[in-house]
Amino acid sequence: MIYDNLAVNEKGHLTFAGYDTVELAEKYGTPLYLMDEDKIRQRVREYKKAMSDFMPQGSVPEFASKAFSCRQIYRIMAEEGIDIDIVSVGELYTAVTAGFPMERAFFHGNNKTDSDIEFAIENGVGYFVVDNEDELYAVDRCASKRGVVQKILLRVTPGIDPHTHKKISTGSVESKFGIAIGTGQAEETVLKALDLENIELCGYHCHIGSQIFDAEPFHTASEIMLKFIADIKDKYGYSPDMLNLGGGLGVRYVESEPEIDYYGELRKIAETIKKQCAQLQLDMPKILTEPGRSLVGDSGITLYTVGSVKEIKGYKNYVSVDGGMTDNPRYTLYESPYTVILASRPEDKKDFTATVAGRCCESGDLIQEDVAMPRPERGEILAVLTTGAYNYSMASNYNRIPRPPVVMLNSERDYIAVKRETLEDICRLDV
Ligand SMILES: *Cc1c(COP(=O)(O)O)cnc(C)c1O
């Protein structure tokens, strides 16, 4: 199968991380998010090892926690000894209350409010990734009020297009994120930052997009970033301690996509940076990366119970499940590909083609179209793979549908990391 943590057991059921998915569906109910904790840790270690093997000391991955944010994942990342990215006070609060060491947190976002900034400084966030000039001054004011010097990175846009989906491409000059190098504004902002008393500029940041399969766009990004570093150094003598190249390495959602060797790709990125630094006569800065999807995406699956199966004669078939865009909005948003497996009978002949639909009152509420599978029966379990990133974190209560729980699986036990929302939870804030 597409991942080596999937198999079929003697009952003919799909197993995930060694657990019978049909039994887990019975135990915890559906829809159900499952995460393979051992695989997450293994991937984190692969990133960490590549970065310590090939990059200067102190180069580490930061988990871009918008991909999957809950207390337990912050505990796991703390145990694994990597940094985190947060993009809101909600993520910040979750990490703080999970006991994450906040000096290892990077605070992102293109519009941090004054109260966000205050809250983050109060909670000892290590670094702000400052997105624009307004924010630079706001952070300085707030730091000054509290009598601290705040470390920051400056987010710049290198002006490249990594050929991914428009909505997940973020490195072009006209992006809402960051300060453009090409217009000269990034340089101006560096000078302003260096002048501010309550700001310590530690480095530059760029993030070019997501679901990128080849190292090529990163080579272009590092080239532009290092050129920028060299220019500033030549002109003003300032050279930063850190260069953050963002996240974006993809994961394999369907068999037609390539398998990615993360260790190998990071090695290529590091070797290119080394060469580029040598050409520019720069010492290689500490490198940071911000993987989100590639740390957790292919460690998650979602289980659903099949409801109505509708055959529209001469047209198409629908298999409706007890979840949908509320737990996985990615097909609705981006027409993202997913692998769908009938977990109850994965080895039966796939002689039925159907669109897998959610249960929201929205005809765009689909999980995938034209899926080949055995004709399912009402009550059987359907698995959608690769839902570890941007599923739970993007889930909503549209149609007042409660969000599914997240169950973690490791070699010793299965346990609830996030509980299932109840109907009382749905009305909790209503007066
Ligand atoms: C979304 C995002 C990431 C993570 O991207 P992935 O594709 O999930 O690795 C990293 N950095 C920033 C600034 C982001 O916006």
The ligand as a Gaussian input file, in Angstrom:
#p B3LYP/6-31G(d) Opt

LIG

0 1
 C        2.038000      27.287000       6.269000
 C        3.369000      27.730000       6.636000
 C        4.361000      26.785000       6.902000
 C        4.143000      25.306000       6.778000
 O        3.947000      24.911000       5.474000
 P        3.896000      23.360000       5.105000
 O        3.632000      23.355000       3.667000
 O        2.788000      22.771000       5.906000
 O        5.214000      22.777000       5.457000
 C        5.598000      27.250000       7.299000
 N        5.851000      28.570000       7.417000
 C        4.902000      29.496000       7.185000
 C        5.243000      30.919000       7.347000
 C        3.650000      29.112000       6.774000
 O        2.732000      30.045000       6.503000

